[in-house]
Amino acid sequence: MTTTDKRRFVRRAATIAVAGGVALAALIWLAARLGDFGVPATAVALGLYFGASLIFVARIGDHHPFARIGAANVVTLARLVLTCLFAGVVVQIAEDSLGPTPVAAWAFFVVASLAAALDGIDGPLARRQGLVSDFGSRFDMETDALLILLLSVAALALEKAGAWVLVGGALRYIFIVAGWIWPALARPLPPSLRRKAICVFQSAALALLLTPIITPPVSGLLAFAAFILLVYSFGQDVVGAFRGAASQASQAFRASHG
């Protein structure tokens, strides 16, 4: 793309991001009309979306290798809108002003489930349109990670699982920090059906904890099963990253001494 084309492309991305912000504001207004959605919850939801969408717009011009934004990235942005709305819900839960009444609990579940369900759409859309990119994969992965973290916090706040559930929610961010220490972990992860399937299971399991029909000790067991699978998945990624780094180092050594 020329510099002018790139600017137009980034402006289109910014317009889509603004539309997402308007949609989020409308959802917040509706949530406030239907129940308790106060100023702190609104500030967290809008602030989180503003920060995430700003990163989206700032990086897409340099890291998305196509002239079209693509429907997949739009779907992921819609998931981000719902995830940020859920962040406000989590604030209300933590403040004990939006208790786990049956109606509220099912509302939590619907929002979280819709955000998780859309995760099965963006990947196939990108492949169908021929717009698969590292940028789209990373955007999708970070939106997944944010939703799982928020679902973990909600599970703890609703007393559906112990504090250990936060470790599962934070694993993606622990992995990122570990990449600062061990560069092998900072390399882009290859596509993985195993990783995607476990992520979907993790999101679905944690979303189920929001419903009034899943209570301790079943809720704790379900969360723990999802946690174990997530640890296994991250363990596989860690082993694969170090093996890949060792293989590349070995090839480079042989090439320099061949």
Order of alpha helices (4+ residues) and beta strands (2+ residues): alpha-alpha-alpha-alpha-alpha-alpha-alpha-alpha-alpha
